[in-house]
Every structure is written in C-alpha cells, then in structure tokens.
Amino acid sequence: MRRIVHSFCTAHYCLLLSMLTGCGQEDGTLAEVSGDITFCGQPAVAEILFEPLNSAGTSTGRPATATSDESGRFRLMLDESRSGAKIGRNRVAIRVQRLRPSNNAAAKSGNSPDGVIGTLKATKLVREVHAGDNQFHFRLTH
C-alpha cells in the first residue's frame, strides 16, 4: 500500500512540475518580434537575423531569423516550432534580396522586372527586445 501511495504522489508531482514548466516548450526568455523592412522607400524582400548579445557585445546564443514577404513584413522564428527572439540586446543583420517592383518604377528605370538589387548588409544595428510583442520598422537606404 505504501508503494502505491508513493507512486501516486510521484506521478502527481511530475504532472505538477510539467504544468509549471510548460512541458519544456516555453522558457520565458523569448518575445514575439515582427515588423517591416523598406529600402529607399520600397518594401524589400530581405533576410533578417537577431543575434542575442551579452553586456560585452559577444554573441550569447542561437539567432532568430526570418525572410520578409513581398510587402516587407517579417516575423522572427528561433527555430521551426518557436517564434520570437531572445529578450535583451540583439545584433541585427539585414540582407536585402530584392525590392517589390512598382509597375511605373520598373518601366521608367529599365531595371529587371523582379527588382533585384544584389545584397545590402546592415550589420551594425543593435535593438533591444522586450517581453511581450515587439515591432521594428527598418528603413534602409544606400
């Protein structure tokens, strides 16, 4: 009988512990991050990376990444199942892949129809991610 009571208590303790920790899914150090990117006033398709930093400016973990859509909007993901970025200071790297072409601008400029501009790196940006929802608007120029 004592063994049954012990097993029952152990099972309840494990259940309570898993409920309190969220089954290991949420660690409390991530926050939602989304926003948009423009380049010279045009929405840009770009790769974006938020790399967590310590107080000395050294990388402290896995970066969160995203690729913006045709409207320049993005939402960061730490991995395939967890959205967001680490709370705290993050080094931000942005690589613009192409601009969304406007019909008039493409016709007037003679640029390729897909608006390819090559690669632009903005590696010296640092942003603070706070608990809760974070919105960042990156307005890049030449």
N, C-alpha and C positions, 0 to 999 in steps of 0.2 A: 504494500500500500504506500509506503514511504517513497518508493521508487516512482510510482505513478504520479504522486503529488510533485515530486522533484521535476519529472519530465514535463508535467503540465506547466509548472512555474517557469521552467526554462523556455518552453515554447512561447508563452506569453511575453516573457522578457525579450526574446528575439523579435517577435512581432512588433512590440512597442518600439524597440530600437530601430527597426527598419522603417517604421512610420515616422519617427522623429528625424531620421537622416534622409528621408525621401528616397529610400532604396538606392542610394549612391548616385542618383541622377543629377540632383541639384547640389552644387557645392557652395552656393551663396557668394561666389566671387565673380559671377558673370552678370552682365547687364545688357539689355537689348540695345543695339546700335543700328541705326538706319539713317538715310539721308539722300543727298543727290550730289552729282558732280557735273560742272559745266567747264568747258574750255573755250575761252574767248567768247563767252556768252551763249554758246551752243551746248545742248545736252550731249554728254560724252559717254560712250561705252568704255569702261575702264576697269582694270583690276585694282582692288584696294586691299590693303593689309594693315591691321592694327597689331603691333608687337608690344607686349607689356614690358615696362621698364621699372627698375628699382630706382632708389634715390640717387644712385651714382650714374644713372643713364645706361645701365647694362641690361641686356635682354634677360627676362626672368621666366620665360615660358613660351608655350605654343602660341603663334599668332592666329588671330581671327581673320578670315578672308571673305571676299565677295567679288562678284563681277556685276557691274551696274547694267541695267537694261537699256533699251534704246532711248528712254526718256531721261537717262542719267541716274535713276533711282537704284539704291542698293540696300541690302540687309546683311549684316555680318553673321557668319557662322564660325564657331570654333571647330566643329567637325560636322559630319553628316547628320548627327542627331541633336546637337546642341547649338542653339542660336545665341548670338551675343559676343561680347568681348570681355576680357578681364577688367575689373574695376580698378581704376588708378591711372597713372600716366602711361600713354601708349605712343610709340613712334609710328607715324602714319606714312606709308609709301603708296603712291598712286601712279599707275602706268596707264595713260590714255591710249586706247587702241584705235578708236575712230569716233567721228562725230556723227550725229544723226543729220543727214543732209536735208536742207530745206530745198524745195524744188527750184525756187528762184536763185538761191545762193549757188547751187551746183551748176545751174545753167550759165550764170554770169561768170563764175570763176574758172570754169573749164576743168575743175578738179574731177577726180574719179567719182563715179556715182555713189560709191559706198562711203565717201568722206574720209578715207584712210589718211592719217597724218603721221604715221610712224609711232614712235614711243616718246612719251614725256615722263620724266621721273621727277617726283616731288618728294624727296626722301628726308628733308629736314623738318617736316611738320611734326609737332607733338600736340596731342589732345588728351584731355582728362575725361575718362569715362566714369560716370557717377552711377550709383544704384538707381534702378528704375529705367525709364526709357530715355535714350539719348538720340538727338537729331543733330547731324552735322551736314553743313552745306559747304562744299568745296568749290570755290570759284577760281579756276586756274587760268593763267594767261601765259604768253610766251616767256 
